[in-house]
Amino acid sequence: MNGSNQLVLASKTAKAPAGPPEATMPWKPSFRISDIWRAPLHDLPMRDEILRQFLGVAAGMRVLEVGPGSGFTAYRLAPHLGELTVMDISQKNVAVLRENLGAIPNLRFVCADACTPGLAERVESRFDTIYGLEVFEYLPDPAECLKNFAELLLPGGALVLEFPNYPAPKSPGVTCFHKREDFDRLMRAAGFSNWEIYALRLRPFARLLYRGFHEQPLRLYRGWRNRSGAHKPMKYDQTWTFQNRQKMEPKRYLLHTFWTLLMGAMRLGGECFEHRPLGAEILHHDLLVLARR
C-alpha cells in the first residue's frame, strides 16, 4: 500500500503512562530465525501480514489484541509497544498463553468474553488501539462487542477488524452483515466517530502462492475430515483449530519453517494485500474495518 492510502491505526493525542505516543509507523517485524523454535505455534499466518500493512505502532502505545490464538503475534509485537493486553474467552487458552509468554514484561492477560456487557469495568484499562483478526465473525452479539470496544478505547483511539463476511456454509461463524447499513447502525450506536469498510484481498502474485500452497491443501484436508458434509455456525472456541491446537504442537518447527518460506515468497511481489472502499453492498467480501472512537 502506498502512504496516501494507509490509515495509521494509533491515537496521537491519547496519553500513555510515560507521555503521549510518538508518531506511529507501520509495524514491520524483522525476520528472526529463532522464531522458528522459540515462538508459539503460528496457526494463522496471514494475520501478521495484515498487521504489517494496517497497524501503526509507537513505543508508548497501549494495545488490546482480541483473540490472540497461540500468541505468536503478541510474542513479536509486544517489544514494539508500551503495553500489549491479550484477551481470550477461554481460561485454558489464557493459562497456556501465560505459561508460554509470561516472561514478557509488558504483556498482560485477560480472560473475558468480548460480548459481555460492562467489559470495560472488568478490563480496567484503556487503549490507543484495539485489533481483532478472524475473530469478529465468531462473536454472537456484535452490537455489544462494538460497544465494549468503544468504551475500551481512549478518545481518538483506533479499531481494526478483519473478518470474512459470508453467510453459512462459506463462513463457519455466527455473524455476517447483508447490508452496510446494518453494520453502520451498530458502529453509530457503539459511539465510533468515523469508520471505513474495505474489501480486503490478496494481490494476484501473493494469492497464487497462497491458494496453491495453503488454501487448496487445507480445503482438501477439511473435506476429508468433514466427510459427512454437515455444517453449523460456530463460535471460535468450537472450531477445530481451537480444540486441536495442542495436537499440532509437535509439528511446530516444520510449520514455522513452511510459513517463513511461504510468506517470504509472497512478499517478493510487493505488499501482500490490496484494499478498496465498499459502498452499500458488503456481503461476500473479506472485510477490513478501520475506525476511530
N, C-alpha and C positions, 0 to 999 in steps of 0.2 A: 504494500500500500504506500502511496506517496504521502508526504506530510500534510498536504492540504485536505486530504480526506479522512485522516485519522483523528478520532476523538480521544484525547488523553484522559484516562479514567482516574482522576485523583482530584481531591479538593486542594486548592491553593490557598484557601483562606482559613480552613478549619485548623485548629491548633493541636499539635501532638504534644506529649508530655514535656519535651525539651524545646518547644517552639514550633512555628509553622513548618510544614514540609518544604523542602527545597523544590525547585521546578522539576516536574516529573519528566521522565524519559521512558520510552518503551522498554519493557523487560526483555533483555536479550541474554538468556542464560548461556554461559560459556560451557563448552563440552569438557567434561571431566571423566577420564577413563575409569576412575574409581567408582563412579556412579553405577557401573555395571554390577559390582558386587556389594557396594555399601548402601545404595539407595533402596527404599522399599519397592516391592513389586510394582512395576509400571503397567497398570491394567487398562489404560485408556490413552494411547499415545498421542492422539490429536489434540487433547485438551491444552497441552503446553504450546502447541503451535498457534492455537487461537490466542492464548495469552501473550505470546511473543509479539503479536501484531496489535492487540487492542487493550492491553493493560499497561498503564503508566505507573511507574514506581518512583519513590523517593525514600531517602534513608530514614526519615522520621515518621513515615506513614503508618497508620493502624488499619489493617485489612482483615476482613472476615471471609473465609472460604466456606461455602455451604456445600456439603457433600464431598469431603476430601478423598474418598476412596481409600486407596492404600497409603496415601500420604506422600507419594513421590513428588507432586507439585509443591507441597508445603516444604519438603526437605530441601528443594532447590531455591524456593522463593524467599523463605524466611530471612536468610542472611542479607537480603537487599532492603529490608523493611525495619521500621521501629518495632512493630509488633504484629504478629500474624496469629489470628484465632481460627481454629478449625472446628466446625460444628457438624456433628453427625447424630442421627436419630438412634443409632444402635449403641447400647452400652458396651457390648462386646467389641465393636469396632473401635470405640474410643479407648478402651483398655489396650487394644493392640497398638493403636497409634501412640499412646503414652509410653508403652514399652519400647517401641521402635524409635520414637522421636523425642522422648522426654529429656534428652541431654541438650537439645537446642534451647538456649536460654530465653529467647524472645518468642517462643511458641506456646500458645495457650490452647486448652482443650475444653470443649463444651459438648455435653450430651443433651440434645434438645430437639424437639420437633419444630421445624420452621413454620408449621401451620397452627401452632398453639397460641391462643390469644395471650397478649401480655408478654411476649417473648423478650422484649427489651428489658423488662424488670429482672428477668432471670439471668440474662447475659451480663448485665451490669457494666457495659462498656459501650462506647460509640465509635464509629469507624469512618475513615476517609473514603474507603471503597469496600464494596461487597461484590463478590462474584460467585456464580454458580453455573457450572457447565455440565450439560447432560444430566440435569437433576430436576429441573422445573416440571418436566412432563410427568414425573412420578409423584408430584405433590397433589393430594386430593382436594385442597382448599386454596387455590391460587389467590383469591381475594385476601384472605387473612395473611397469607405468606407475604404478599407485596406490602401490606400494611405494616407488618413486622419489619420488613427491610427498610421502609421509610423511617420508622421510629428508631432503628438502629444506626442510621446514617447521621453524620454531622451535617449541619446546614451547608449546602453546596456539594455534599458528598455524592459519589458516583456508584452506579449499579451496572454490572454487566451480566447478562443472562444469555446463555446459548442453549437451545433445545430444539429437537425435531418436532415440528407442528404438523403431525399427520394423524388421521383417525386410525383406529384399530382396523385390520391387524398390522398395518405398516409400521405403526409405533406401538411398543409394548406398554406405554404409560397410560395413566388415567386422565390426563389433562391435555386438551388441544383447543384451539380457538378457530372457529369457522370464519369469523369476520374481524377485521382490525378494530372495529368499534367496540367489540366485546372486551378486547384487551385494553383499549384506551380507557374505557369506563373504569376498569379496575385500577389502572395507574392513577387516574384523577382522584378516585376515592381514597387511594392509599396516601396521597399527598405529594406525589412527584411533580416537579415544576415543569420539566420538559423531558422528552424521550424521543428516540428514533428507533424504527424497526427495519432491519435489513434482512434480505435473503443472503445467506452465507453459503458459499460453495467453494470447493477446491478448484484451483486453476487447472487447465487441461493437463499439463505435464504431471503435476502432483496427483491429480485424480486418476490418471492412467496407472501410475505406480501403486497408488493406494488400493484401487479396485483390484488390480491383478494380484497383489501380494498380501492383501489383508481382507478386503471385503468379500471377495469371491470364495476364498478358502473358508472364511468364517461362516458364510452363508451355507455352504455345503455341510459344514460340521453341525450347524444349528438344525438344518433339515434332517440330518441323520439322527440327532439327539431327540428331536421332537417328531418322531415318525407318526404319531397319532394325528398330527395336524391341528390339535386343539390349541386355542388361543384365548386368553382372557387378559384384560388390562391389569397391570401390576403396579405396586409401589416399589420403590428402589430396593427395599430390604427383602423383596420376594424374587428378585432377579437371580439368574444362575450365577452371574459374576460375583454378586454379593455373597451368596450362600456357599460358593465353592472356591473362594479366594485362597484358602489355606491349601487346597489340593494343588494349586498352581505354584506354590512357593518353591518346590524342588526344581522347577523349570525357570527360576528367576534369571539366572545368568544367561541362559540361552535366549530367553525372551528379550532381555535388555540388549543383548548384542544385536538381535534381529531389529528391534525398534531403532537402535542407534544407526544402523546401516540404512534402514528404510527412510527414516526422517532426513538423514544426510543426503540421500539420493533425491528425495522430493524437493529439497531446497536448492538443488542445482538449477532449477528453472526459475528461481526468484522466490518471493513470498508465496507460501502455500495457498492462502485463501484470498478470494475476492468477495466483496460485498456490494450490494446495490439496494437503494431505498425501496421500500414497498409502499403501495397505496392501500386501498381497502381490502384487497384480496391477500390474505397471509397464510391461508391453508395450503398444505402440500409444499412447504418450504422448511429448510433448516433455518431457524430464526436467530438473529443476533440482536439483542435489545441493549441499547446504550442509553442510560437515563441519569438524571440528576435530581436530587431532592429539592 
